[in-house]
Amino acid sequence: MNFKPFRPDWTEKAPAPGTFRSIFKYGDPHYFKHPSDAWYKMMKQDFHLSDGDFSARQSEGLMPVVLNRPSGLQPEQIDALKAIVGPENVAQDDYSRVKYASGKTAEEILELSSGIIREVADAVVHPRDKHDVRKIVEYCDALCIPLTVFSGGSSVNFGCRPVRGGISLVVSTHMNKLLEINELNQTARVQPGMFGPAYEEALNRAPDIFNTRQRYTCGHFPQSFEYSTVGGWIVTLGSGQASTYYGDAGDIVFSQEYVTPAGAFKTLDYPASATGPKVNDIMKGSEGAFGILVEVTMKIFRFMPENRQHFSFMYPTWEAAVDASREIMQSEFGKPAIYRISDPEETDRGLKLYGMPGFVNTYLSHRGFLTMQRCLSLGNVEGDRDYTRLVARKIKRIARKYGAISLSGYAARKWEHTRYTEPYMREDLNDYGILIDTLEAGVTWDNLHRLHQGVRAYIKGRPDTMCLTHASHFYPQGTNLYFIFIARMNNPDEYRAFQRGIIDQIQKFGGSLSHHHGVGRMIGPWMETHLGREQMSVLRALKRHFDPHNIMNPGGQLGLDDIPARR
Amino acid sequence: MNFKPFRPDWTEKAPAPGTFRSIFKYGDPHYFKHPSDAWYKMMKQDFHLSDGDFSARQSEGLMPVVLNRPSGLQPEQIDALKAIVGPENVAQDDYSRVKYASGKTAEEILELSSGIIREVADAVVHPRDKHDVRKIVEYCDALCIPLTVFSGGSSVNFGCRPVRGGISLVVSTHMNKLLEINELNQTARVQPGMFGPAYEEALNRAPDIFNTRQRYTCGHFPQSFEYSTVGGWIVTLGSGQASTYYGDAGDIVFSQEYVTPAGAFKTLDYPASATGPKVNDIMKGSEGAFGILVEVTMKIFRFMPENRQHFSFMYPTWEAAVDASREIMQSEFGKPAIYRISDPEETDRGLKLYGMPGFVNTYLSHRGFLTMQRCLSLGNVEGDRDYTRLVARKIKRIARKYGAISLSGYAARKWEHTRYTEPYMREDLNDYGILIDTLEAGVTWDNLHRLHQGVRAYIKGRPDTMCLTHASHFYPQGTNLYFIFIARMNNPDEYRAFQRGIIDQIQKFGGSLSHHHGVGRMIGPWMETHLGREQMSVLRALKRHFDPHNIMNPGGQLGLDDIPARR
């Protein structure tokens, strides 16, 4: 017998322009990444589904966007905005109003695929430069028109949702240039709406474009790299996959220029100074609630891909992987750039997803690396050639001390190759009623296992729910835990209740509410309990200072003002 | 002929208790460090002095402190304070009131040696713990009694001067314990008033005291190490001499606990989080103007002195030393811990001070390393053994590329040995009417020479004035410049005018107003111009939030409120 196994009819068609799907589909409209056969088989098994459950796609959001809501702005206000930015840079059509109100949360996919539209802006405005932004902020502040900033749109917490209407200000349309490289200082002056790939390519090609002696890299590669912007990285406190070496987004900012209702300013350009609390730090993570980032000077790094050393290891247990990682981070021989450890469930499902040959499994099991105990670690080292060799050698030595076996650099390179494409699977799964979503937290070493077990127990407490966890950003004092949950779930209300429950558990077991996804409106309601009343009141005092009329990203952002009705 | 050269009669007597000199003398009352014969000869020559000018000491401040100013606090207020902290922890005697109002500025030495007393507190209070601090802040806030925090007292900018009277709150008397080491997280929980040596010794001896597996180091060694405290390092944004590797004080803070008029709080314990602007950052550098730091969790590091590698080099020119340093900081092979370069005048005078043998000078000159061109660089590397070897090797290679010759680790070790004793020379010089003082600034690489030349030209524009400059804290984006000026000067008014002029030049030539000395009341008047009105208003908004009645370190600190009359 020789028959082809059943495969779901995964979508291979770019969504039609103007449809809901064109808004929520991740990334390149023409790129798709489908679950492997092994992964499909696993889902059927774990979710108790049959091929029949994958015979027809469910809500796909293929219908055109129709809003049918009048704009709350007056015609003369629209005219005033057009006078500032030019008529071609003001839109009021249904599609624009919905598109520039949407991010990439699982909830938005669920709702948009069924044609459910939440709050939208009254108009979408694309400023041409920082002078436009200044005039817009002055105008909106005088008339108390809400302003919500939209850049890459990769937000996973409703950070770009114009809850109070008003204007969606899209900074990525025009304000997306690399303005200058200062090679002496190793800094780059860049506009906030520049997307990751364009920024990185310009830095890599700096000798051609800016006549520099060296090639450079930005050092910041979040999973959203291709669809997120430099400004977004900073105002949401993002972390790139190589953050263990290069630092988090906040660490690689040199200075920033903002327009706020309380005035415009540029923070100082010094490698260090002792002139009181630093406004440059105060603005990091302000998520558009204090003002609009209009220009930023970033630290940049030498681009030396020829020196990279990749590694991957299999550890016998999660405890061994954690202990080894801690020793690596505290030993002071330098740091790896990318460094990740996957817990047993993620390791197991990851190996299935990527199709580990059977003999490897047999070999690993024979050596005592058992399914649902063993843990994969992978990463790379960047920097000077002798440095990367030293750090890779040291990591290997510590890994072995904790019982790991080296899997060579193969797995790390394979992971690196596909690292930006994971989110593409979301629509495939969603088409058949399966939801994949993530939540994440920062944590100290001494609380890692407690947080991992507590949150995992809650997620696994729901029947037929996968929970994949990894740590991917490391510090001498701790790391992050990144929880991926996958379940058959297509009811937004059920989803919301479940997700709220996970956030409650993160809080209960002592994780930070977010390690690098930011707060937005989704996490806002937990902020006061998390920070405490006194610290929350510091943020509110800053909010009142910068934005006395509450026009900047109002409606629950960072939990600063009243909590929107949806929660 | 065989006669002994004339030597000034440098003081060898510890100042009598209760005298002015006992307040301003640096460090250990019984320790002295006198200028070498070569240095003395150089001073005579450069300042056009003769042995006769050193025949009698001038104002030495040997008289007992007499204040003769009534306390502005009412007896019932003193009673209330005694009820909080115990009667033994409230002082109103003249000596205490003057001592705990004084820092270590050159101006204070000039004035105190002549018996001139500026503003003092009405009472000195020594809280026993953070609960005492809380009660004191509540009491003072209710009655609008000014509170000025005093810890190590090493301030060089009048940061501890109780300009509005009220209370000097001395946190180093009782709140000076290392409370806990968390070895998993590599953190230490410590009270703010703990002095450097006690803190470092407890960390070094952690296996004995806290039963840890490893020995630890704090990584922060400012020149004031022996007479400054952990809390002071943080609230003034200090930098240690090994900051190029370990980071500045602000970088090695994990979390902080504050008591402010607006409430008490502890910032969160996470290695990273993306939950909005970080209150932990906002408090750094607040210099007692927002509230009182009552406990801090510091990052700590493995103590591995056996791995240290020392190096020193002579560069042919300042330009070569700067270029090599920049390449070292940007090459990504790791970082040295201590790293310094001295400009030609500092190199020349330093060699004289430490007595370089004549044949070395002949050799150097013969090799083309000429007086007033050549520049000394020295430092060390700390961390893992293989790491320190790698970094030392790389530094040597780059130094040679820029024409330097290695002087082995001798000079670096010699410097390290005496690095905390430099300030002891101040009183000797002052006794004979010679003033030594410093100002410093952060600067980017592309502005370093301009700042160096501009400030140096101003200082050297004064006849018979030495100007020694070094850079001692390095970053990929730049460094600091530390200006030491030495002149025959004993008139406080002349000193103030000259010093104001230097600060003006730092501002004019684009340096930060302070790299690691902080702001206090001395630099306060320049803050608004430096930061700009918009950023200064952010600091003022925070001040209003934390301290609505302006009781916390009022009177010009950080330039937040009105500028005191003395400027």
Interface residues (C-beta under 8 A of the other chain):
Chain A: N182 L184 N185 Q186 T187 T236 L237 G238 S239 D248 F254 T260 A262 G263 A264 F265 T267 L268 D269 Y270 P271 A272 S273 A274 T275 G276 P277 K278 V279 D281 I282 M283 K284 G285 S286 E287 K299 F301 R302 M304 R326 Q330 S331 E332 F333 G334 E382 G383 D384 D386 Y387 L390 K394 G442 V443 T444 W445 D446 H473 Y475 P476 Q477 G478 T479 N480 S512 L513 S514 H515 H516 H517 G518 V519 I523 M527 H530 L531 G532 R533 E534 Q535 S537 V538 L539 A541 L542 R544 H545 F546 L558
Chain B: N182 L184 N185 Q186 T187 T236 L237 G238 S239 D248 F254 T260 A262 G263 A264 F265 T267 L268 D269 Y270 P271 A272 S273 A274 T275 G276 P277 K278 V279 D281 I282 M283 K284 G285 S286 E287 K299 F301 R302 M304 R326 Q330 S331 E332 F333 G334 E382 G383 D384 D386 Y387 L390 K394 G442 V443 T444 W445 D446 H473 Y475 P476 Q477 G478 T479 N480 S512 L513 S514 H515 H516 H517 G518 V519 I523 M527 H530 L531 G532 R533 E534 Q535 S537 V538 L539 A541 L542 R544 H545 F546 L558
